[in-house]
Amino acid sequence: MFFLLLLAASIVLALLRGGKFSNLSRVHFRLPLLILVGLWIQIIIYSSFWQTNLQLKPLAPYAYLFSLGLLLVALARNLSLPGMRVVLFGFALNALVIALNGGYMPTTPEARAFAGQLILAPGETHNNSIGVGAETRLVFLTDVFAIPKTFPFPNVFSVGDTLIMLGVAYLIQNAMARAPDDG
């Protein structure tokens, strides 16, 4: 949810800088269906229907990794868009951490406590998160940062998430500020 707030702030900033909202319609993503399928898979596997089904829930990490693979391919096909290299790098960092940690994004108890979220014991899972433990790989790239619970939409996030947000904000700023004849 915080990501959506940042998107809105980026759009408002671009408008204040003289950008036009209509210019966003001129951003042409390659493989948009692949992006939608990748995101749709994540929505489905982390729905209460999937998470409460004893046969389906164990498949969530594999489906999650598959969806990340689809999204990585789609992002790689869009490198010509401004900011997309930063988005892809951040996304690849997250995908690497998730792949090395069994299909879950590890998160520290400190970050989750700071965000007012349920503390996960080492190896305990909740949706796409897993509590950091001794076997966790690349801890410094996991969800070790947090938006405090006193702020709107508190959450935990990683270095990769930060890069994704910066890349998307740059894409929005660049797209909205373009003059109609910039192609």
Disulfide bonds with the S-S distance in Angstrom:
none
